[in-house]
Amino acid sequence: MICPVLARGGNGFCRLLFAPARLKLLGIAFHHPCGMNAPDPANSSATPLQRSWLWPQFSLRALLLAFTGVAIGFPVWYQWPIQETKLKYPRVYKKVGANFIEVEDNTAPPETRTVTTWRRRLGKGWVKHGRQTWSHETPDNGRRQVVVRNYESDELQGPFSRSYDGVPQQTGQFERGSREGTWVTVDSHTGQRSSVPWHRDQIHGQAEIRGPDGEVTRMQFDRGMITHLNDQPVSSPLLGRIRRGEIESSDMLAALQSEASTIIVALPLSEWIGMMDDAHYVPIALGPKVADTSVPISGRVPGINLQAALVVLMQRHGLDCDYRYGCLWITSAEDAREWEDPTGVTDIQPRLGTSLATAWNEPVKTWRFDKPLAESAAGLCEPLAVDIDTTQVAPTPDNPARFPVRIYLNINGNYLPLRHLLGILLYKTGCRCKLDGSRLVILPPEDG
């Protein structure tokens, strides 16, 4: 049965196609909605059918308009942006039963407020799209820091700004997740102002740092690598190893390319190193050739990357930076120029099939040493079934703390292989090692 509404409604083509006479020729019965046969207008003089309210009538044009509205409106509704606000409150300890647990104190003012713009994307769910504002107010002095980022489909895109108490401290631009164009940074402590050119997330071109006294420091960069300082060539063991591809860790390389954190003025070298490796989650160690570990590190280089900051600041104080045993090392300028591995670790080639060969390049989940060398080295090797002889550096009754070791590596989960950890222990203590068959033998310094 064909609905008479279709026979009556629609355009002329529909009327012609569903005409009762034509349907009858096709052998299709045509019935009135109330059960009566529909009259044939060619052979009957009956009165026309009256439209029933039970049978709504609409044209194909209306149907097309409705379908078009849904087709346009649904994607707009589906991707309509929303804003989410997250509050982070101070954490306090609360007694629950016999234990104390750390919980957020929702009765206190929030420490941070993050307002993020989201929208749905087909196949990816909710993604960041639009402005994100992060704000933090310091309870002690009431200073308010605000960071504004912009996203496009979960990727940083557009202006970036960071301000303190409404005063801009850093402005720049992101393109497809990478810093691009000139970024301007103002040091809130000294008033230094830097203009740094970025291209594809690497510093490229001439950067300028203007001091509070108006003095300008110029730095030339080539794809993230500093090449000149005030028109004079810059060289450093660290920069050379980066050029030659000797930095094994991709996380270390990324940290060296990232912007250096704010550097405190006149901080003792040993404390400065601790602050820097905590800020960048990279292991930075103090080499044994540095005579004075209390030398104050002063001077700021805002806006440039970590590798350039390390080289420039260390060379200002007669020091330098190198990469050894998977770590960054602060050492003397002379040691940086003439250094060769004194531990013998780089000369060791384990024989294939031995436990040492299996473990030599495998990461070891250790980052802290606070026991004498003999015990620390044995603690590294014995769980890996590596045969090691530490008798020549073992403590004696006269010297129970022989070759003390106190090392903390901020590796952030990027564990170092056995060969690097052993090299660090030996380098710090001035000791050496050799391979006797498949056994590692730890030796005291050549001078006794």
Beta strands, then each sheet from edge to edge (+ up, - down):
strand 1: 82-88
strand 2: 91-96
strand 3: 99-104
strand 4: 112-121
strand 5: 125-137
strand 6: 144-152
strand 7: 155-156
strand 8: 158-164
strand 9: 167-175
strand 10: 178-186
strand 11: 193-199
strand 12: 202-203
strand 13: 205-210
strand 14: 216-222
strand 15: 225-229
strand 16: 232-233
strand 17: 267-268
strand 18: 284-286
strand 19: 296-297
strand 20: 319-324
strand 21: 327-332
strand 22: 368-369
strand 23: 388-389
strand 24: 407-408
strand 25: 432-436
strand 26: 439-443
sheet 1: 1+ 4- 5+ 6- 7+
sheet 2: 1+ 4- 5+ 6- 8+ 9- 10+ 11- 12+
sheet 3: 1+ 4- 5+ 6- 8+ 9- 10+ 11- 13+ 14- 15+ 16-
sheet 4: 2+ 3-
sheet 5: 17+ 19-
sheet 6: 18+ 21+ 20-
sheet 7: 22+ 24-
sheet 8: 23+ 26+ 25-
end
